[in-house]
Amino acid sequence: MNWRDYWNRDTPIYTSERHKMLHYRLLANDIIGLIPSPKAVVLDYGSGEALLADKIAARCARLYLSDAAPLVRERLTERFKGNERIVVLSIDDVTGIADASLDLIVVNSLVQYLSLDEFRALLRLMHEKLKADGKLVLGDIIPPDISPLTDAKALLSFAWQGGFLRSAITGLARTAFSDYRKVREELGLAQYSEEEIVDLVQDAGFETGRAERNLGHNQARMTFLARPSPQARDTEDFTER
Protein backbone atom coordinates (compact mmCIF):
# COMPACT_ATOMS: atom_id res chain seq x y z
CA MET A 1 0.00 0.00 0.00
CA ASN A 2 1.14 3.57 -0.73
CA TRP A 3 -0.19 6.84 0.69
CA ARG A 4 -2.43 7.47 -2.33
CA ASP A 5 -4.12 4.09 -1.83
CA TYR A 6 -4.49 4.75 1.89
CA TRP A 7 -6.37 8.02 1.37
CA ASN A 8 -8.61 6.50 -1.31
CA ARG A 9 -10.96 5.12 1.35
CA ASP A 10 -12.54 6.03 4.65
CA THR A 11 -9.83 6.43 7.28
CA PRO A 12 -9.74 6.83 11.07
CA ILE A 13 -7.72 10.06 10.92
CA TYR A 14 -10.70 12.09 12.17
CA THR A 15 -11.92 11.01 15.57
CA SER A 16 -15.52 12.13 14.99
CA GLU A 17 -17.68 14.03 12.51
CA ARG A 18 -17.34 17.11 14.71
CA HIS A 19 -13.55 16.85 14.56
CA LYS A 20 -13.70 16.58 10.78
CA MET A 21 -16.04 19.56 10.40
CA LEU A 22 -14.04 21.77 12.76
CA HIS A 23 -10.80 20.84 10.99
CA TYR A 24 -12.16 21.88 7.60
CA ARG A 25 -13.81 25.00 9.03
CA LEU A 26 -10.53 26.18 10.52
CA LEU A 27 -8.66 25.43 7.32
CA ALA A 28 -11.27 27.17 5.17
CA ASN A 29 -11.03 30.29 7.32
CA ASP A 30 -7.24 30.21 7.05
CA ILE A 31 -7.40 29.93 3.26
CA ILE A 32 -9.99 32.71 3.00
CA GLY A 33 -7.59 34.96 4.88
CA LEU A 34 -4.97 34.36 2.17
CA ILE A 35 -7.15 35.16 -0.88
CA PRO A 36 -5.88 38.44 -2.35
CA SER A 37 -9.09 39.62 -4.03
CA PRO A 38 -12.59 38.52 -5.11
CA LYS A 39 -11.21 38.10 -8.64
CA ALA A 40 -8.54 35.62 -7.56
CA VAL A 41 -8.14 32.15 -9.07
CA VAL A 42 -7.21 29.67 -6.33
CA LEU A 43 -5.90 26.09 -6.33
CA ASP A 44 -6.22 23.85 -3.27
CA TYR A 45 -3.77 21.08 -4.18
CA GLY A 46 -4.32 17.92 -2.14
CA SER A 47 -7.59 19.36 -0.89
CA GLY A 48 -9.03 16.32 0.83
CA GLU A 49 -12.81 16.46 1.22
CA ALA A 50 -12.78 20.26 1.66
CA LEU A 51 -16.17 20.26 3.36
CA LEU A 52 -16.46 24.07 3.34
CA ALA A 53 -14.96 24.77 -0.07
CA ASP A 54 -18.13 26.65 -1.00
CA LYS A 55 -17.24 29.25 1.65
CA ILE A 56 -13.82 29.66 0.05
CA ALA A 57 -15.28 29.81 -3.47
CA ALA A 58 -17.60 32.62 -2.39
CA ARG A 59 -14.52 34.78 -1.78
CA CYS A 60 -12.80 34.21 -5.15
CA ALA A 61 -13.60 33.95 -8.86
CA ARG A 62 -12.67 30.27 -9.25
CA LEU A 63 -11.53 27.52 -6.92
CA TYR A 64 -9.78 24.41 -8.19
CA LEU A 65 -9.90 21.42 -5.83
CA SER A 66 -7.35 18.77 -6.70
CA ASP A 67 -6.80 15.43 -4.97
CA ALA A 68 -5.03 12.21 -5.88
CA ALA A 69 -7.70 9.90 -4.46
CA PRO A 70 -10.58 9.03 -6.86
CA LEU A 71 -12.97 8.46 -3.93
CA VAL A 72 -12.27 11.94 -2.59
CA ARG A 73 -12.80 13.51 -6.02
CA GLU A 74 -16.12 11.68 -6.40
CA ARG A 75 -17.32 13.10 -3.10
CA LEU A 76 -16.12 16.60 -4.00
CA THR A 77 -17.86 16.44 -7.37
CA GLU A 78 -21.13 15.31 -5.80
CA ARG A 79 -20.98 17.83 -2.95
CA PHE A 80 -20.25 20.88 -5.13
CA LYS A 81 -21.83 19.92 -8.45
CA GLY A 82 -24.11 22.95 -8.36
CA ASN A 83 -21.34 25.46 -7.68
CA GLU A 84 -20.03 26.96 -10.91
CA ARG A 85 -17.02 28.50 -9.18
CA ILE A 86 -15.63 25.13 -8.05
CA VAL A 87 -13.74 22.79 -10.42
CA VAL A 88 -12.63 19.35 -9.23
CA LEU A 89 -9.42 18.03 -10.80
CA SER A 90 -7.18 15.01 -10.53
CA ILE A 91 -3.53 15.64 -9.75
CA ASP A 92 -2.67 14.98 -13.40
CA ASP A 93 -5.33 17.47 -14.53
CA VAL A 94 -3.48 20.29 -12.79
CA THR A 95 -0.92 20.31 -15.60
CA GLY A 96 -3.72 21.47 -17.89
CA ILE A 97 -4.27 24.70 -15.95
CA ALA A 98 -2.90 27.62 -17.95
CA ASP A 99 0.59 28.69 -16.95
CA ALA A 100 0.86 31.92 -14.93
CA SER A 101 -2.89 31.94 -14.26
CA LEU A 102 -3.21 31.27 -10.51
CA ASP A 103 -3.23 33.92 -7.81
CA LEU A 104 -3.00 31.53 -4.86
CA ILE A 105 -1.96 27.90 -4.47
CA VAL A 106 -2.43 26.12 -1.14
CA VAL A 107 -0.64 22.82 -0.50
CA ASN A 108 -1.61 21.82 3.02
CA SER A 109 -0.67 18.66 4.92
CA LEU A 110 0.62 16.97 1.76
CA VAL A 111 4.39 17.42 1.60
CA GLN A 112 4.92 14.80 4.33
CA TYR A 113 3.49 12.14 1.98
CA LEU A 114 5.78 12.99 -0.96
CA SER A 115 9.24 11.74 -1.80
CA LEU A 116 11.92 14.39 -2.22
CA ASP A 117 11.78 14.04 -6.01
CA GLU A 118 7.97 14.36 -5.96
CA PHE A 119 8.22 17.47 -3.80
CA ARG A 120 10.74 19.07 -6.14
CA ALA A 121 8.55 18.27 -9.16
CA LEU A 122 5.54 19.76 -7.39
CA LEU A 123 7.40 22.99 -6.68
CA ARG A 124 8.40 23.31 -10.33
CA LEU A 125 4.80 22.76 -11.42
CA MET A 126 3.48 25.32 -8.95
CA HIS A 127 6.04 27.83 -10.20
CA GLU A 128 4.75 27.37 -13.74
CA LYS A 129 1.09 27.86 -12.76
CA LEU A 130 1.45 30.90 -10.49
CA LYS A 131 1.17 34.45 -11.72
CA ALA A 132 4.27 36.59 -11.28
CA ASP A 133 2.66 38.19 -8.21
CA GLY A 134 0.94 34.99 -7.03
CA LYS A 135 1.49 33.22 -3.73
CA LEU A 136 2.28 29.58 -2.88
CA VAL A 137 1.40 28.37 0.62
CA LEU A 138 3.00 25.19 1.96
CA GLY A 139 1.20 24.23 5.14
CA ASP A 140 1.60 21.66 7.91
CA ILE A 141 5.28 20.92 7.21
CA ILE A 142 6.59 18.50 9.84
CA PRO A 143 9.94 19.52 11.39
CA PRO A 144 12.47 16.79 12.25
CA ASP A 145 12.20 17.28 16.01
CA ILE A 146 8.45 16.78 16.29
CA SER A 147 7.08 13.57 17.80
CA PRO A 148 3.73 11.77 17.58
CA LEU A 149 3.23 12.79 21.21
CA THR A 150 3.42 16.46 20.21
CA ASP A 151 0.80 15.87 17.52
CA ALA A 152 -1.40 14.08 20.05
CA LYS A 153 -1.16 16.98 22.51
CA ALA A 154 -2.10 19.44 19.76
CA LEU A 155 -5.13 17.33 18.84
CA LEU A 156 -6.27 17.05 22.45
CA SER A 157 -5.99 20.81 22.90
CA PHE A 158 -8.03 21.34 19.73
CA ALA A 159 -10.54 18.76 20.94
CA TRP A 160 -10.90 20.44 24.32
CA GLN A 161 -11.64 23.77 22.66
CA GLY A 162 -13.93 22.17 20.08
CA GLY A 163 -15.96 20.00 22.42
CA PHE A 164 -14.94 16.55 21.17
CA LEU A 165 -12.35 15.57 23.79
CA ARG A 166 -13.90 12.19 24.59
CA SER A 167 -13.98 11.09 20.96
CA ALA A 168 -10.44 12.42 20.47
CA ILE A 169 -9.10 10.26 23.28
CA THR A 170 -10.92 7.23 21.90
CA GLY A 171 -9.78 8.07 18.39
CA LEU A 172 -6.12 8.33 19.37
CA ALA A 173 -6.30 4.88 20.93
CA ARG A 174 -7.99 3.53 17.80
CA THR A 175 -5.39 5.10 15.51
CA ALA A 176 -2.59 3.47 17.50
CA PHE A 177 -3.86 0.09 16.29
CA SER A 178 -5.01 1.16 12.83
CA ASP A 179 -3.60 0.81 9.33
CA TYR A 180 -2.45 4.43 9.54
CA ARG A 181 0.15 3.57 12.15
CA LYS A 182 1.28 0.54 10.15
CA VAL A 183 1.48 2.49 6.87
CA ARG A 184 3.29 5.35 8.60
CA GLU A 185 5.87 2.94 10.02
CA GLU A 186 6.33 1.31 6.61
CA LEU A 187 6.39 4.40 4.38
CA GLY A 188 7.38 7.09 6.82
CA LEU A 189 6.55 10.78 6.72
CA ALA A 190 8.86 13.34 5.15
CA GLN A 191 10.21 15.85 7.68
CA TYR A 192 12.10 19.05 6.87
CA SER A 193 13.86 21.74 8.83
CA GLU A 194 13.05 25.37 8.13
CA GLU A 195 16.40 25.75 6.37
CA GLU A 196 15.78 22.71 4.16
CA ILE A 197 12.38 23.98 3.03
CA VAL A 198 13.77 27.43 2.26
CA ASP A 199 16.58 25.91 0.17
CA LEU A 200 14.22 23.63 -1.77
CA VAL A 201 11.68 26.38 -2.45
CA GLN A 202 14.34 28.87 -3.48
CA ASP A 203 15.88 26.29 -5.81
CA ALA A 204 12.49 26.07 -7.55
CA GLY A 205 12.54 29.81 -8.27
CA PHE A 206 10.70 31.28 -5.29
CA GLU A 207 11.36 33.78 -2.57
CA THR A 208 10.09 32.30 0.68
CA GLY A 209 9.90 32.53 4.44
CA ARG A 210 8.12 30.90 7.35
CA ALA A 211 4.68 32.23 8.27
CA GLU A 212 3.94 33.35 11.81
CA ARG A 213 1.45 30.52 12.30
CA ASN A 214 0.74 27.16 10.75
CA LEU A 215 -2.47 26.47 8.85
CA GLY A 216 -4.87 24.51 11.01
CA HIS A 217 -4.64 23.64 14.69
CA ASN A 218 -1.14 22.19 15.12
CA GLN A 219 1.26 25.05 15.75
CA ALA A 220 4.21 22.70 16.26
CA ARG A 221 4.23 22.29 12.47
CA MET A 222 5.21 24.96 9.94
CA THR A 223 3.71 26.94 7.07
CA PHE A 224 5.77 28.73 4.41
CA LEU A 225 4.71 31.56 2.10
CA ALA A 226 6.43 31.82 -1.26
CA ARG A 227 6.31 34.10 -4.30
CA PRO A 228 8.00 33.62 -7.68
CA SER A 229 11.38 35.28 -7.60
CA PRO A 230 11.64 38.19 -10.08
CA GLN A 231 15.13 37.02 -10.93
CA ALA A 232 13.84 33.54 -11.78
CA ARG A 233 11.10 35.02 -13.99
CA ASP A 234 13.67 37.18 -15.80
CA THR A 235 15.80 34.08 -16.43
CA GLU A 236 12.81 32.19 -17.84
CA ASP A 237 11.97 35.09 -20.16
CA PHE A 238 15.53 35.23 -21.39
CA THR A 239 15.57 31.48 -22.01
CA GLU A 240 12.34 31.71 -24.02
CA ARG A 241 13.85 34.43 -26.20
C-alpha positions as a LaTeX table, in Angstrom:
\begin{tabular}{lrrr}
\hline
Residue & $x$ (\AA) & $y$ (\AA) & $z$ (\AA) \\
\hline
Met1 & 0.00 & 0.00 & 0.00 \\
Asn2 & 1.14 & 3.57 & $-0.73$ \\
Trp3 & $-0.19$ & 6.84 & 0.69 \\
Arg4 & $-2.43$ & 7.47 & $-2.33$ \\
Asp5 & $-4.12$ & 4.09 & $-1.83$ \\
Tyr6 & $-4.49$ & 4.75 & 1.89 \\
Trp7 & $-6.37$ & 8.02 & 1.37 \\
Asn8 & $-8.61$ & 6.50 & $-1.31$ \\
Arg9 & $-10.96$ & 5.12 & 1.35 \\
Asp10 & $-12.54$ & 6.03 & 4.65 \\
Thr11 & $-9.83$ & 6.43 & 7.28 \\
Pro12 & $-9.74$ & 6.83 & 11.07 \\
Ile13 & $-7.72$ & 10.06 & 10.92 \\
Tyr14 & $-10.70$ & 12.09 & 12.17 \\
Thr15 & $-11.92$ & 11.01 & 15.57 \\
Ser16 & $-15.52$ & 12.13 & 14.99 \\
Glu17 & $-17.68$ & 14.03 & 12.51 \\
Arg18 & $-17.34$ & 17.11 & 14.71 \\
His19 & $-13.55$ & 16.85 & 14.56 \\
Lys20 & $-13.70$ & 16.58 & 10.78 \\
Met21 & $-16.04$ & 19.56 & 10.40 \\
Leu22 & $-14.04$ & 21.77 & 12.76 \\
His23 & $-10.80$ & 20.84 & 10.99 \\
Tyr24 & $-12.16$ & 21.88 & 7.60 \\
Arg25 & $-13.81$ & 25.00 & 9.03 \\
Leu26 & $-10.53$ & 26.18 & 10.52 \\
Leu27 & $-8.66$ & 25.43 & 7.32 \\
Ala28 & $-11.27$ & 27.17 & 5.17 \\
Asn29 & $-11.03$ & 30.29 & 7.32 \\
Asp30 & $-7.24$ & 30.21 & 7.05 \\
Ile31 & $-7.40$ & 29.93 & 3.26 \\
Ile32 & $-9.99$ & 32.71 & 3.00 \\
Gly33 & $-7.59$ & 34.96 & 4.88 \\
Leu34 & $-4.97$ & 34.36 & 2.17 \\
Ile35 & $-7.15$ & 35.16 & $-0.88$ \\
Pro36 & $-5.88$ & 38.44 & $-2.35$ \\
Ser37 & $-9.09$ & 39.62 & $-4.03$ \\
Pro38 & $-12.59$ & 38.52 & $-5.11$ \\
Lys39 & $-11.21$ & 38.10 & $-8.64$ \\
Ala40 & $-8.54$ & 35.62 & $-7.56$ \\
Val41 & $-8.14$ & 32.15 & $-9.07$ \\
Val42 & $-7.21$ & 29.67 & $-6.33$ \\
Leu43 & $-5.90$ & 26.09 & $-6.33$ \\
Asp44 & $-6.22$ & 23.85 & $-3.27$ \\
Tyr45 & $-3.77$ & 21.08 & $-4.18$ \\
Gly46 & $-4.32$ & 17.92 & $-2.14$ \\
Ser47 & $-7.59$ & 19.36 & $-0.89$ \\
Gly48 & $-9.03$ & 16.32 & 0.83 \\
Glu49 & $-12.81$ & 16.46 & 1.22 \\
Ala50 & $-12.78$ & 20.26 & 1.66 \\
Leu51 & $-16.17$ & 20.26 & 3.36 \\
Leu52 & $-16.46$ & 24.07 & 3.34 \\
Ala53 & $-14.96$ & 24.77 & $-0.07$ \\
Asp54 & $-18.13$ & 26.65 & $-1.00$ \\
Lys55 & $-17.24$ & 29.25 & 1.65 \\
Ile56 & $-13.82$ & 29.66 & 0.05 \\
Ala57 & $-15.28$ & 29.81 & $-3.47$ \\
Ala58 & $-17.60$ & 32.62 & $-2.39$ \\
Arg59 & $-14.52$ & 34.78 & $-1.78$ \\
Cys60 & $-12.80$ & 34.21 & $-5.15$ \\
Ala61 & $-13.60$ & 33.95 & $-8.86$ \\
Arg62 & $-12.67$ & 30.27 & $-9.25$ \\
Leu63 & $-11.53$ & 27.52 & $-6.92$ \\
Tyr64 & $-9.78$ & 24.41 & $-8.19$ \\
Leu65 & $-9.90$ & 21.42 & $-5.83$ \\
Ser66 & $-7.35$ & 18.77 & $-6.70$ \\
Asp67 & $-6.80$ & 15.43 & $-4.97$ \\
Ala68 & $-5.03$ & 12.21 & $-5.88$ \\
Ala69 & $-7.70$ & 9.90 & $-4.46$ \\
Pro70 & $-10.58$ & 9.03 & $-6.86$ \\
Leu71 & $-12.97$ & 8.46 & $-3.93$ \\
Val72 & $-12.27$ & 11.94 & $-2.59$ \\
Arg73 & $-12.80$ & 13.51 & $-6.02$ \\
Glu74 & $-16.12$ & 11.68 & $-6.40$ \\
Arg75 & $-17.32$ & 13.10 & $-3.10$ \\
Leu76 & $-16.12$ & 16.60 & $-4.00$ \\
Thr77 & $-17.86$ & 16.44 & $-7.37$ \\
Glu78 & $-21.13$ & 15.31 & $-5.80$ \\
Arg79 & $-20.98$ & 17.83 & $-2.95$ \\
Phe80 & $-20.25$ & 20.88 & $-5.13$ \\
Lys81 & $-21.83$ & 19.92 & $-8.45$ \\
Gly82 & $-24.11$ & 22.95 & $-8.36$ \\
Asn83 & $-21.34$ & 25.46 & $-7.68$ \\
Glu84 & $-20.03$ & 26.96 & $-10.91$ \\
Arg85 & $-17.02$ & 28.50 & $-9.18$ \\
Ile86 & $-15.63$ & 25.13 & $-8.05$ \\
Val87 & $-13.74$ & 22.79 & $-10.42$ \\
Val88 & $-12.63$ & 19.35 & $-9.23$ \\
Leu89 & $-9.42$ & 18.03 & $-10.80$ \\
Ser90 & $-7.18$ & 15.01 & $-10.53$ \\
Ile91 & $-3.53$ & 15.64 & $-9.75$ \\
Asp92 & $-2.67$ & 14.98 & $-13.40$ \\
Asp93 & $-5.33$ & 17.47 & $-14.53$ \\
Val94 & $-3.48$ & 20.29 & $-12.79$ \\
Thr95 & $-0.92$ & 20.31 & $-15.60$ \\
Gly96 & $-3.72$ & 21.47 & $-17.89$ \\
Ile97 & $-4.27$ & 24.70 & $-15.95$ \\
Ala98 & $-2.90$ & 27.62 & $-17.95$ \\
Asp99 & 0.59 & 28.69 & $-16.95$ \\
Ala100 & 0.86 & 31.92 & $-14.93$ \\
Ser101 & $-2.89$ & 31.94 & $-14.26$ \\
Leu102 & $-3.21$ & 31.27 & $-10.51$ \\
Asp103 & $-3.23$ & 33.92 & $-7.81$ \\
Leu104 & $-3.00$ & 31.53 & $-4.86$ \\
Ile105 & $-1.96$ & 27.90 & $-4.47$ \\
Val106 & $-2.43$ & 26.12 & $-1.14$ \\
Val107 & $-0.64$ & 22.82 & $-0.50$ \\
Asn108 & $-1.61$ & 21.82 & 3.02 \\
Ser109 & $-0.67$ & 18.66 & 4.92 \\
Leu110 & 0.62 & 16.97 & 1.76 \\
Val111 & 4.39 & 17.42 & 1.60 \\
Gln112 & 4.92 & 14.80 & 4.33 \\
Tyr113 & 3.49 & 12.14 & 1.98 \\
Leu114 & 5.78 & 12.99 & $-0.96$ \\
Ser115 & 9.24 & 11.74 & $-1.80$ \\
Leu116 & 11.92 & 14.39 & $-2.22$ \\
Asp117 & 11.78 & 14.04 & $-6.01$ \\
Glu118 & 7.97 & 14.36 & $-5.96$ \\
Phe119 & 8.22 & 17.47 & $-3.80$ \\
Arg120 & 10.74 & 19.07 & $-6.14$ \\
Ala121 & 8.55 & 18.27 & $-9.16$ \\
Leu122 & 5.54 & 19.76 & $-7.39$ \\
Leu123 & 7.40 & 22.99 & $-6.68$ \\
Arg124 & 8.40 & 23.31 & $-10.33$ \\
Leu125 & 4.80 & 22.76 & $-11.42$ \\
Met126 & 3.48 & 25.32 & $-8.95$ \\
His127 & 6.04 & 27.83 & $-10.20$ \\
Glu128 & 4.75 & 27.37 & $-13.74$ \\
Lys129 & 1.09 & 27.86 & $-12.76$ \\
Leu130 & 1.45 & 30.90 & $-10.49$ \\
Lys131 & 1.17 & 34.45 & $-11.72$ \\
Ala132 & 4.27 & 36.59 & $-11.28$ \\
Asp133 & 2.66 & 38.19 & $-8.21$ \\
Gly134 & 0.94 & 34.99 & $-7.03$ \\
Lys135 & 1.49 & 33.22 & $-3.73$ \\
Leu136 & 2.28 & 29.58 & $-2.88$ \\
Val137 & 1.40 & 28.37 & 0.62 \\
Leu138 & 3.00 & 25.19 & 1.96 \\
Gly139 & 1.20 & 24.23 & 5.14 \\
Asp140 & 1.60 & 21.66 & 7.91 \\
Ile141 & 5.28 & 20.92 & 7.21 \\
Ile142 & 6.59 & 18.50 & 9.84 \\
Pro143 & 9.94 & 19.52 & 11.39 \\
Pro144 & 12.47 & 16.79 & 12.25 \\
Asp145 & 12.20 & 17.28 & 16.01 \\
Ile146 & 8.45 & 16.78 & 16.29 \\
Ser147 & 7.08 & 13.57 & 17.80 \\
Pro148 & 3.73 & 11.77 & 17.58 \\
Leu149 & 3.23 & 12.79 & 21.21 \\
Thr150 & 3.42 & 16.46 & 20.21 \\
Asp151 & 0.80 & 15.87 & 17.52 \\
Ala152 & $-1.40$ & 14.08 & 20.05 \\
Lys153 & $-1.16$ & 16.98 & 22.51 \\
Ala154 & $-2.10$ & 19.44 & 19.76 \\
Leu155 & $-5.13$ & 17.33 & 18.84 \\
Leu156 & $-6.27$ & 17.05 & 22.45 \\
Ser157 & $-5.99$ & 20.81 & 22.90 \\
Phe158 & $-8.03$ & 21.34 & 19.73 \\
Ala159 & $-10.54$ & 18.76 & 20.94 \\
Trp160 & $-10.90$ & 20.44 & 24.32 \\
Gln161 & $-11.64$ & 23.77 & 22.66 \\
Gly162 & $-13.93$ & 22.17 & 20.08 \\
Gly163 & $-15.96$ & 20.00 & 22.42 \\
Phe164 & $-14.94$ & 16.55 & 21.17 \\
Leu165 & $-12.35$ & 15.57 & 23.79 \\
Arg166 & $-13.90$ & 12.19 & 24.59 \\
Ser167 & $-13.98$ & 11.09 & 20.96 \\
Ala168 & $-10.44$ & 12.42 & 20.47 \\
Ile169 & $-9.10$ & 10.26 & 23.28 \\
Thr170 & $-10.92$ & 7.23 & 21.90 \\
Gly171 & $-9.78$ & 8.07 & 18.39 \\
Leu172 & $-6.12$ & 8.33 & 19.37 \\
Ala173 & $-6.30$ & 4.88 & 20.93 \\
Arg174 & $-7.99$ & 3.53 & 17.80 \\
Thr175 & $-5.39$ & 5.10 & 15.51 \\
Ala176 & $-2.59$ & 3.47 & 17.50 \\
Phe177 & $-3.86$ & 0.09 & 16.29 \\
Ser178 & $-5.01$ & 1.16 & 12.83 \\
Asp179 & $-3.60$ & 0.81 & 9.33 \\
Tyr180 & $-2.45$ & 4.43 & 9.54 \\
Arg181 & 0.15 & 3.57 & 12.15 \\
Lys182 & 1.28 & 0.54 & 10.15 \\
Val183 & 1.48 & 2.49 & 6.87 \\
Arg184 & 3.29 & 5.35 & 8.60 \\
Glu185 & 5.87 & 2.94 & 10.02 \\
Glu186 & 6.33 & 1.31 & 6.61 \\
Leu187 & 6.39 & 4.40 & 4.38 \\
Gly188 & 7.38 & 7.09 & 6.82 \\
Leu189 & 6.55 & 10.78 & 6.72 \\
Ala190 & 8.86 & 13.34 & 5.15 \\
Gln191 & 10.21 & 15.85 & 7.68 \\
Tyr192 & 12.10 & 19.05 & 6.87 \\
Ser193 & 13.86 & 21.74 & 8.83 \\
Glu194 & 13.05 & 25.37 & 8.13 \\
Glu195 & 16.40 & 25.75 & 6.37 \\
Glu196 & 15.78 & 22.71 & 4.16 \\
Ile197 & 12.38 & 23.98 & 3.03 \\
Val198 & 13.77 & 27.43 & 2.26 \\
Asp199 & 16.58 & 25.91 & 0.17 \\
Leu200 & 14.22 & 23.63 & $-1.77$ \\
Val201 & 11.68 & 26.38 & $-2.45$ \\
Gln202 & 14.34 & 28.87 & $-3.48$ \\
Asp203 & 15.88 & 26.29 & $-5.81$ \\
Ala204 & 12.49 & 26.07 & $-7.55$ \\
Gly205 & 12.54 & 29.81 & $-8.27$ \\
Phe206 & 10.70 & 31.28 & $-5.29$ \\
Glu207 & 11.36 & 33.78 & $-2.57$ \\
Thr208 & 10.09 & 32.30 & 0.68 \\
Gly209 & 9.90 & 32.53 & 4.44 \\
Arg210 & 8.12 & 30.90 & 7.35 \\
Ala211 & 4.68 & 32.23 & 8.27 \\
Glu212 & 3.94 & 33.35 & 11.81 \\
Arg213 & 1.45 & 30.52 & 12.30 \\
Asn214 & 0.74 & 27.16 & 10.75 \\
Leu215 & $-2.47$ & 26.47 & 8.85 \\
Gly216 & $-4.87$ & 24.51 & 11.01 \\
His217 & $-4.64$ & 23.64 & 14.69 \\
Asn218 & $-1.14$ & 22.19 & 15.12 \\
Gln219 & 1.26 & 25.05 & 15.75 \\
Ala220 & 4.21 & 22.70 & 16.26 \\
Arg221 & 4.23 & 22.29 & 12.47 \\
Met222 & 5.21 & 24.96 & 9.94 \\
Thr223 & 3.71 & 26.94 & 7.07 \\
Phe224 & 5.77 & 28.73 & 4.41 \\
Leu225 & 4.71 & 31.56 & 2.10 \\
Ala226 & 6.43 & 31.82 & $-1.26$ \\
Arg227 & 6.31 & 34.10 & $-4.30$ \\
Pro228 & 8.00 & 33.62 & $-7.68$ \\
Ser229 & 11.38 & 35.28 & $-7.60$ \\
Pro230 & 11.64 & 38.19 & $-10.08$ \\
Gln231 & 15.13 & 37.02 & $-10.93$ \\
Ala232 & 13.84 & 33.54 & $-11.78$ \\
Arg233 & 11.10 & 35.02 & $-13.99$ \\
Asp234 & 13.67 & 37.18 & $-15.80$ \\
Thr235 & 15.80 & 34.08 & $-16.43$ \\
Glu236 & 12.81 & 32.19 & $-17.84$ \\
Asp237 & 11.97 & 35.09 & $-20.16$ \\
Phe238 & 15.53 & 35.23 & $-21.39$ \\
Thr239 & 15.57 & 31.48 & $-22.01$ \\
Glu240 & 12.34 & 31.71 & $-24.02$ \\
Arg241 & 13.85 & 34.43 & $-26.20$ \\
\hline
\end{tabular}
